[in-house]
Amino acid sequence: MSDASVLTAADLGAANRSRLIRILHRDGPQSRAGLAAALGVSRATVTTIVQPVLDAGLLVEQEPVQPAARRGGGRAGKPARPLWFSDAVMLGGVYVSGDGVHCAVLRMDGEVVREVRVPLAREHVAEGVLSACGDFFAGTALMGVGVAAAGMVDTEAGVILEIYRAPGLTGMAIGPELQEKLGVPVVVDHHPRVQAIGDLWFGEGRELAGFVSLHTGEVLGAGMVHRGRVLRGDRGGGGEVGHMVVDAGGERCVCGRIGCWETIATLPWLRREAERGGLDGARGMTCAELIALAEKVPAAKVLLHRYLRNIAQGIADLEQVLGLQRYLVHGDVGHGGRRVEEILAGELDGMLNRRRALPLVTAVADDDRSTLLGAAGLLLSATFSLDVDR
């Protein structure tokens, strides 16, 4: 084993602090005894793990919880003082996409304090992102900012490599530029991975060891979690599942390839097909609207099943490769609720080998909430975790 593979005491301390933060997010305020049990360490070790975080002002000790009385009378010992997040430290979250920039200030516990959505002009779009963030975060004391970018990114350099729907952002060194403007650390990652962090730290994935967090809508993307850790390629590669080829004889994608999943399972395809079928509201059609229309219009019902069959096709491919069994579907399809889950389950039943249990699909309707929470989690992960977690 090389020296680079050996964990130092500092590494172990960072890993334990990361676990502690995750436990608090999952289970709420905890005493030192409770944290010791959850971490599988002694109370003395918990004090060693906790003290630097207390000293930094990130955690506080709440009012004591009186212990239960003993059978023979008297008290059961010194009252426990649960640990919880301080309100003195705020986190910045930013989601940059072809639709604009969505900024939020969040508490350490994931509560959104305030937020704003800013559409961006086609010209000088990079300057618009910096201006929007600068105006929104001005005067706010932040630990740092986590950024979700709806395109390929270099996570080490903090650079947006390409956003097809916002070419003016391609090549923008958003991490360094935003850090210089705000004067705080900035961490950048691919949007679907940040969404997966939100699911893992704060949402539907908190109790799951592995899952895929799928974004649907104008584009497709996925963040994968395996054994409690988000999967990343070198320098943030991967996650561009919308550009898996599912139809070799299909249309040319904006990326230049033929028959990408994105060409048959996104809103542009749905709206084009709805218009071709003469459906009312075709140009602004969404999955939720199509479900409502399908209750009374046979052509809408047919299109709904086609749309979700196309979504299921990519999920089936991911399941054949990853076998993670759980899919949290966000964005347009996530707003379809129980009806989406039922149709996708039926489609997957016909696509996958029945020797294994069919994957479970959950529709999540949260309007970027997981992404903003994930941006906070991305920052916390960078602050408290080992480098290999990023």
C-alpha positions in Angstrom: 0.0 0.0 0.0 1.4 3.4 -1.0 1.6 6.3 1.5 -1.2 8.0 -0.5 -3.6 5.2 0.5 -2.9 5.4 4.3 -5.5 7.4 6.3 -4.0 9.8 8.8 -5.5 10.8 12.1 -6.6 14.1 10.4 -8.3 12.0 7.6 -10.2 9.9 10.2 -11.2 13.1 12.1 -12.6 14.6 8.9 -14.4 11.4 8.0 -16.0 11.2 11.5 -17.0 14.8 11.4 -18.7 14.1 8.1 -20.6 11.2 9.6 -21.6 13.3 12.6 -23.0 16.0 10.4 -25.0 13.4 8.3 -26.4 11.8 11.5 -27.6 15.2 12.8 -29.3 16.0 9.4 -30.9 12.5 9.4 -32.0 12.2 13.0 -32.2 15.7 14.5 -30.5 17.0 17.7 -28.5 14.4 19.5 -26.7 14.1 22.8 -23.1 13.0 22.9 -24.2 9.6 24.2 -26.6 9.3 21.2 -23.9 10.3 18.8 -21.4 7.8 20.4 -23.9 5.0 19.8 -24.7 6.0 16.2 -21.0 6.4 15.4 -19.9 3.3 17.3 -17.3 5.1 19.3 -16.8 6.2 23.0 -18.2 9.4 24.4 -14.6 10.6 24.8 -14.0 10.1 21.1 -17.3 11.9 20.3 -16.0 14.9 22.3 -12.8 14.9 20.3 -14.8 14.8 17.0 -17.3 17.5 18.1 -15.0 20.0 19.8 -13.5 21.5 16.6 -17.0 21.9 15.1 -18.2 23.6 18.3 -15.1 25.9 18.4 -15.9 26.9 14.8 -19.4 28.0 15.8 -21.1 25.5 13.5 -22.7 23.5 16.3 -24.3 24.6 19.6 -25.3 22.8 22.8 -29.1 23.2 23.3 -30.8 23.4 26.7 -30.3 20.3 28.9 -32.8 17.5 28.6 -33.7 16.3 32.1 -33.0 12.5 32.4 -35.8 10.2 33.6 -36.1 9.5 37.3 -34.6 6.3 38.7 -36.9 3.7 40.2 -35.6 4.4 43.7 -36.0 8.1 43.3 -33.5 10.8 42.4 -32.2 11.6 39.0 -30.4 9.4 36.5 -27.3 11.6 36.2 -26.2 14.8 34.6 -28.7 16.3 32.1 -27.8 15.7 28.4 -27.3 18.8 26.2 -28.2 17.9 22.7 -26.0 19.2 19.9 -27.6 21.0 17.0 -26.6 23.4 14.2 -25.9 27.0 14.9 -28.0 29.7 13.2 -24.9 31.9 13.1 -23.5 30.2 10.1 -25.3 30.3 6.7 -24.7 28.4 3.5 -25.1 29.6 -0.1 -26.7 27.5 -2.8 -26.7 28.3 -6.5 -28.3 26.5 -9.5 -27.2 27.7 -12.9 -29.1 26.4 -16.0 -30.3 27.5 -19.3 -33.4 29.0 -17.6 -31.3 31.3 -15.4 -29.8 31.3 -11.9 -31.6 30.2 -8.7 -29.9 31.4 -5.5 -30.6 30.6 -1.9 -29.4 31.2 1.6 -29.8 28.1 3.8 -29.2 27.3 7.5 -27.0 24.5 8.5 -30.0 22.3 9.0 -31.1 22.7 5.4 -33.9 25.3 6.0 -34.1 27.8 3.2 -34.0 31.3 4.6 -34.5 33.2 1.4 -34.2 32.6 -2.3 -34.5 34.3 -5.7 -34.8 33.2 -9.4 -33.1 35.5 -12.0 -33.6 34.9 -15.7 -30.5 35.6 -17.8 -30.2 37.6 -21.0 -28.6 35.8 -24.0 -25.8 38.3 -24.1 -23.2 38.7 -21.3 -24.7 35.7 -19.6 -21.7 34.9 -17.5 -21.6 38.5 -16.2 -25.3 38.1 -15.4 -24.6 35.1 -13.2 -21.9 36.9 -11.2 -24.1 40.0 -10.9 -27.1 38.0 -9.7 -25.1 36.1 -7.1 -23.3 39.2 -6.0 -26.5 41.2 -5.5 -28.3 38.3 -3.7 -25.5 37.3 -1.3 -24.3 40.9 -0.5 -24.2 41.5 3.3 -24.7 37.8 4.2 -22.1 36.0 6.3 -21.6 32.7 4.5 -19.5 29.6 5.2 -19.3 29.3 1.4 -21.3 28.6 -1.7 -22.2 25.3 -3.4 -22.9 25.6 -7.1 -24.9 23.2 -9.3 -24.3 23.7 -13.0 -26.7 22.2 -15.6 -23.9 21.0 -17.8 -20.5 19.3 -17.9 -18.1 20.6 -15.3 -14.5 20.3 -14.2 -15.0 20.0 -10.5 -11.4 20.5 -9.6 -11.0 23.7 -11.6 -14.6 24.9 -10.9 -15.1 25.4 -14.6 -18.3 24.9 -16.7 -17.1 22.9 -19.7 -20.4 23.1 -21.6 -24.1 23.9 -21.2 -25.8 23.2 -24.4 -28.9 25.3 -23.6 -26.7 28.3 -22.4 -23.6 28.4 -24.6 -22.6 31.7 -23.2 -21.7 29.9 -19.9 -19.4 27.4 -21.7 -15.9 27.8 -20.4 -16.9 30.0 -17.5 -14.6 29.5 -14.4 -17.6 30.0 -12.2 -15.9 28.6 -9.1 -12.8 31.0 -9.0 -14.8 34.0 -10.3 -17.6 33.6 -7.8 -15.1 33.0 -5.0 -13.2 36.2 -5.9 -16.5 38.2 -6.0 -17.9 36.9 -2.7 -14.7 36.2 -0.7 -15.8 32.8 0.5 -15.0 29.2 -0.7 -17.0 28.0 -3.7 -17.5 24.4 -4.7 -19.0 23.4 -8.1 -20.5 20.2 -9.4 -22.8 18.8 -12.1 -26.4 19.5 -11.4 -27.8 15.9 -11.2 -25.0 15.0 -8.8 -25.8 18.0 -6.6 -29.5 16.9 -6.8 -28.5 13.5 -5.6 -26.6 15.0 -2.7 -29.8 16.8 -1.7 -31.7 13.6 -1.8 -28.9 11.8 0.2 -28.5 14.5 2.9 -32.0 15.9 3.2 -34.5 14.1 1.1 -35.9 10.8 -0.1 -32.5 9.1 -0.1 -31.6 9.7 3.5 -32.3 6.1 4.4 -31.0 4.5 1.2 -27.5 3.1 0.7 -27.8 3.4 -3.1 -30.1 5.1 -5.6 -30.2 7.1 -8.9 -31.4 10.7 -8.7 -32.8 11.4 -12.2 -33.6 14.9 -13.5 -36.2 15.2 -16.3 -37.5 18.1 -18.3 -35.7 20.1 -20.9 -32.7 17.8 -20.5 -31.9 14.6 -18.7 -29.2 13.9 -16.2 -28.5 11.5 -13.3 -26.6 11.4 -10.0 -25.7 8.0 -8.7 -25.2 7.1 -5.1 -23.5 3.8 -4.1 -23.0 2.7 -0.5 -23.8 6.2 0.7 -21.4 8.0 -1.6 -22.0 10.0 -4.8 -20.2 8.5 -7.8 -18.0 10.8 -9.9 -15.7 10.3 -12.7 -12.3 11.9 -12.9 -12.5 15.7 -12.4 -16.3 15.4 -12.2 -16.9 13.4 -15.4 -20.1 11.3 -15.9 -23.7 11.7 -15.2 -24.6 12.8 -18.8 -27.1 10.0 -19.1 -29.3 12.0 -21.5 -26.6 11.4 -24.1 -26.7 7.6 -23.9 -27.7 6.3 -27.4 -31.1 4.5 -27.2 -32.1 4.8 -30.9 -29.3 4.4 -33.4 -31.6 5.4 -36.2 -33.0 8.4 -34.4 -32.6 12.1 -34.4 -29.4 14.1 -34.1 -29.0 15.4 -30.6 -27.6 18.9 -29.7 -24.5 17.1 -28.6 -23.9 15.9 -32.2 -24.7 12.2 -31.6 -27.6 10.3 -33.1 -30.5 8.9 -31.1 -29.6 10.1 -27.6 -32.1 9.4 -24.8 -32.6 13.1 -24.5 -34.1 13.3 -28.1 -37.1 11.1 -27.1 -37.6 11.6 -23.4 -37.6 15.4 -22.7 -40.1 18.2 -22.9 -39.1 19.3 -26.4 -40.0 15.8 -27.7 -43.2 15.8 -25.7 -44.4 19.2 -26.9 -43.6 18.4 -30.5 -45.5 15.2 -30.4 -48.4 16.9 -28.5 -48.6 19.5 -31.3 -48.4 16.9 -34.0 -51.4 15.1 -32.3 -53.4 18.3 -32.1 -53.6 18.3 -28.3 -54.7 21.5 -26.5 -51.8 23.4 -24.8 -49.2 21.4 -26.7 -46.6 24.2 -26.8 -46.4 24.3 -23.0 -47.3 20.7 -22.2 -45.9 19.1 -19.1 -46.2 15.6 -17.7 -48.7 16.6 -15.0 -50.9 18.4 -17.6 -50.7 15.4 -19.9 -51.9 13.1 -17.1 -54.9 15.3 -16.5 -55.7 15.5 -20.2 -55.3 11.7 -20.6 -58.3 11.2 -18.3 -60.6 12.4 -21.1 -58.7 12.5 -24.3 -57.6 9.1 -25.8 -54.8 10.6 -27.9 -53.3 12.2 -24.7 -53.4 8.8 -22.9 -51.5 7.2 -25.8 -48.9 10.0 -25.8 -48.5 9.8 -22.0 -47.6 6.1 -22.2 -45.2 6.8 -25.1 -43.5 9.5 -23.1 -43.1 7.4 -20.0 -42.1 4.4 -22.0 -39.2 6.4 -23.4 -38.3 7.5 -19.8 -38.5 3.8 -18.7 -36.2 2.8 -21.5 -33.3 4.8 -20.1 -34.1 3.7 -16.5 -34.0 0.1 -17.6 -30.5 0.7 -19.3 -29.2 2.3 -16.1 -30.6 -0.6 -14.0 -28.9 -3.2 -16.3 -25.5 -1.4 -15.7 -25.8 -0.2 -12.1 -28.4 -2.5 -10.4 -29.1 0.2 -7.7 -32.8 -0.7 -7.6 -34.1 2.8 -6.5 -34.8 5.7 -8.8 -35.9 9.2 -7.5 -37.3 11.0 -10.5 -37.3 14.8 -10.3 -38.3 17.6 -12.6 -41.1 17.3 -15.1 -41.9 13.6 -14.7 -41.5 14.0 -10.9 -44.6 16.2 -10.9 -46.7 13.3 -12.3 -46.9 11.7 -8.8 -48.5 8.3 -8.3 -49.7 7.9 -11.8 -46.2 8.2 -13.2 -44.9 5.6 -10.7 -47.6 3.2 -11.8 -47.0 3.6 -15.5 -43.2 3.4 -15.1 -43.5 0.3 -13.0 -45.5 -1.4 -15.7 -43.1 -0.4 -18.5 -40.1 -1.6 -16.5 -41.8 -4.9 -15.8 -41.8 -5.6 -19.6 -38.2 -4.4 -20.1 -36.2 -6.0 -17.3 -35.2 -9.6 -16.4 -37.7 -10.8 -13.8 -35.1 -12.9 -12.0 -34.4 -9.9 -9.9 -36.8 -7.6 -8.2 -38.0 -4.7 -10.3 -36.5 -1.3 -9.4 -38.7 1.0 -7.3 -39.4 4.4 -8.9 -40.4 7.4 -6.7 -41.7 10.6 -8.2 -40.3 13.7 -6.4 -42.1 17.1 -7.0 -39.8 19.7 -5.4 -39.1 22.5 -7.9 -35.3 22.6 -7.5 -35.5 22.1 -3.7 -33.3 19.0 -3.7 -30.8 20.9 -5.9 -30.5 23.9 -3.6 -30.3 21.6 -0.6 -27.7 19.5 -2.5 -25.7 22.7 -3.1 -25.6 23.2 0.7 -24.7 19.5 1.1 -22.0 19.8 -1.5 -20.4 22.6 0.5 -20.7 20.7 3.8 -19.2 17.6 2.1 -16.3 19.6 0.9 -15.8 21.1 4.3 -16.2 18.0 6.5 -15.4 15.0 4.2 -12.3 13.3 2.8 -11.2 14.3 -0.6 -12.3 10.9 -2.0 -15.9 11.8 -1.1 -15.7 14.5 -3.8 
